[in-house]
Amino acid sequence: MTRLVIMGPQGSGKGTQAVRVAEALGIPAISTGDIFRANIKGDTELGRLARSYTDRGELVPDEVTNSMVRDRLAQEDATGGFLLDGYPRNAAQVAELDAILEGSGTALDGVVELDVAEDELLERLSRRAELEGRADDTPDAIRRRLAVYHEQTAPLADAYAARGIHARVAGAGEVEAITAAVLHAVRQLTD
């Protein structure tokens, strides 16, 4: 069983790497962003609520996100391990994830952080906004999300490092090389 988190600011490539790494490990990649976008596209109540936050560059409230993650981790395909992408984003969510895992008698095995320079992130997100026409990728929303990441999520790396389950991997370069580096880091964390 491998229970992992991949973290990094938006535009760092964590969604791409989550899918590739999870496939290589035979575990599901669980992306809160994908779940929110599916609900937004489906115009569900959760989707409308999520959109009201994401369009302003803000994060969806913890209670909504925590419930969604708890339900998802209880699904059968996640009992043999998982890779979380986009969760946890703050200290309260770390505590909730710990409680979820403790309730099932398990713990997190590793956290891989993708490190990408801010100018590269801004370029990637601007390009994504042009290609995908995403309403939540306006310049102001991008800057707000990066600021929130640095304030709330980046400090989680230190907390996980103190537990001995954190690795930082360069997130710039060829996709395949980054995947290989992430898989190497995972092997080191889980051996």
Secondary structure, 3 states (H helix, E strand, C coil): CEEEEEECCCCCCHHHHHHHHHHHHCCCEEEHHHHHHHHHHCCCHHHHHHHHHHCCCCCCCHHHHHHHHHHHHCCHHHCCEEEEECCCCCHHHHHHHHHHHHHCCCCCCEEEEEECCHHHHHHHHHHHHHHHCCCCCCHHHHHHHHHHHHHHHCCHHHHHHHCCCEEEEECCCCHHHHHHHHHHHHHHHHC
